[in-house]
């Protein structure tokens, strides 16, 4: 019981229904703040419920192509990308290697994304389309996703696809 008394004698957050606790574990410069060391006191009665939401000031854990926190950077400019599935069945739409959504035939999906993000579409587990987002193509971009065998022959193409909505 001495450990419990010690735990509750320091700065403690008393739980109340529908409340949350926010604290920063980094300084304003994005450095780890060693003064933010924290822990949890044991539950004396009832059930403990908790959820963590981690927010980072810098790109972390394999998200090298994510938005950068620099001023006037194209990578910080949000781009709306609309993907239209013209394949005969559902496609798996992926950002990098992460599946974002299954898009049915004739359906569309819209995402906010950033420059240098790579999007891929898989049909029946086969890569049928890939594109890297570029800001120079505009802040609103439209993409039609087809299987190669569904496309007309090169000589039959009259118009190219537009990227702007």
C-alpha positions in Angstrom: 0.0 0.0 0.0 3.0 2.3 0.5 3.6 2.4 -3.3 -0.1 3.4 -3.9 0.2 6.2 -1.4 3.4 7.4 -3.0 1.8 7.3 -6.5 -1.2 9.4 -5.5 0.9 11.9 -3.5 2.5 13.3 -6.6 0.8 15.2 -9.4 -2.2 12.9 -10.4 -5.1 13.2 -12.8 -8.4 12.2 -11.1 -10.5 10.5 -13.7 -14.0 11.9 -14.5 -16.4 10.7 -17.0 -15.9 12.1 -20.6 -12.6 13.9 -19.7 -9.1 13.6 -21.1 -5.6 14.5 -20.1 -3.2 16.1 -22.6 0.5 16.6 -22.0 3.5 17.2 -24.2 6.5 15.0 -24.2 8.5 17.2 -26.5 9.7 20.8 -26.3 8.6 23.4 -28.8 11.7 22.6 -30.8 10.7 19.0 -31.1 13.2 17.6 -28.6 12.3 15.0 -26.0 11.3 16.7 -22.7 12.8 14.5 -20.0 10.6 16.4 -17.4 7.5 14.8 -19.0 8.2 11.3 -17.5 4.9 9.8 -16.5 3.3 6.6 -15.4 0.0 5.2 -14.1 -1.2 4.6 -10.6 -2.8 1.3 -9.9 -6.6 1.0 -10.1 -8.0 0.6 -6.6 -11.7 0.1 -7.6 -13.5 -0.5 -10.9 -12.0 -0.8 -14.4 -9.4 1.5 -16.0 -10.1 2.6 -19.6 -7.5 4.4 -21.6 -6.5 5.4 -25.1 -3.3 7.0 -26.4 -3.0 9.3 -29.3 0.5 10.1 -30.3 1.2 13.2 -32.3 4.7 13.9 -33.6 6.4 17.1 -34.6 8.5 15.3 -37.2 8.2 12.6 -39.7 8.5 9.2 -37.9 8.5 5.5 -38.5 8.7 5.0 -42.3 6.6 8.0 -43.3 9.5 9.7 -45.0 7.3 10.8 -47.9 4.8 12.5 -45.5 4.3 16.3 -45.2 7.3 18.2 -43.8 7.0 20.9 -41.3 8.8 23.6 -43.2 7.5 27.0 -44.3 6.6 27.5 -48.0 7.2 23.8 -48.7 5.2 22.1 -51.4 5.1 19.0 -49.2 2.9 21.0 -46.7 0.3 21.9 -49.3 -2.7 19.6 -49.1 -3.8 18.1 -52.4 -7.3 16.6 -52.9 -7.0 13.4 -55.0 -10.1 11.7 -56.5 -9.7 8.2 -57.8 -12.3 6.8 -60.2 -12.3 3.0 -60.6 -13.0 2.0 -64.2 -11.8 -1.6 -63.8 -14.5 -4.2 -64.2 -14.4 -5.1 -60.4 -13.2 -3.7 -57.1 -9.7 -2.4 -56.7 -7.5 -2.0 -53.6 -6.4 1.6 -53.5 -3.1 2.0 -51.5 -1.0 4.9 -50.3 2.6 3.6 -50.3 2.0 0.0 -49.1 -1.0 0.8 -46.9 -4.4 -0.2 -48.2 -6.6 2.9 -47.8 -9.9 1.7 -49.3 -11.5 -0.9 -51.5 -13.2 0.9 -54.4 -16.0 -0.9 -56.2 -16.3 -0.8 -60.0 -17.6 2.5 -61.2 -17.1 4.1 -57.7 -14.8 6.9 -56.6 -12.7 7.6 -53.5 -11.4 11.0 -52.4 -8.3 11.6 -50.2 -6.3 14.5 -48.9 -2.7 13.8 -49.8 0.6 15.6 -50.3 3.3 16.0 -52.9 5.6 12.9 -53.4 2.9 10.5 -52.0 2.7 7.4 -54.1 -0.7 5.9 -54.8 -1.2 2.4 -56.2 -4.2 0.4 -57.4 -4.4 -3.4 -57.4 -7.0 -5.5 -59.2 -7.2 -9.1 -58.3 -3.9 -8.7 -56.4 -2.1 -7.3 -59.5 -0.7 -3.8 -59.7 -2.6 -2.1 -62.5 -1.9 1.6 -61.8 0.7 3.7 -59.9 1.1 7.5 -59.6 3.3 9.9 -57.5 1.4 13.1 -56.5 3.0 16.4 -57.8 1.8 19.8 -56.7 2.5 21.2 -60.2 -0.5 19.1 -61.3 -2.8 21.3 -59.1 -4.4 21.1 -55.7 -7.4 19.2 -57.0 -6.5 16.1 -59.0 -8.7 13.5 -60.7 -7.4 10.0 -61.6 -9.1 7.3 -63.7 -7.9 3.8 -62.9 -8.2 1.2 -65.7 -6.7 -2.2 -66.4 -4.3 -2.1 -69.4 -6.4 -4.6 -71.3 -9.5 -2.4 -70.9 -7.7 0.6 -72.5 -8.1 1.5 -76.2 -5.1 0.9 -78.5 -2.6 3.8 -78.5 -3.7 5.0 -82.0 -7.4 5.1 -80.9 -6.8 7.6 -78.0 -8.2 11.0 -78.8 -7.9 12.8 -75.4 -5.5 12.4 -72.6 -6.8 12.3 -69.0 -6.9 15.6 -67.2 -5.7 15.8 -63.6 -7.8 18.8 -62.6 -11.3 18.5 -61.5 
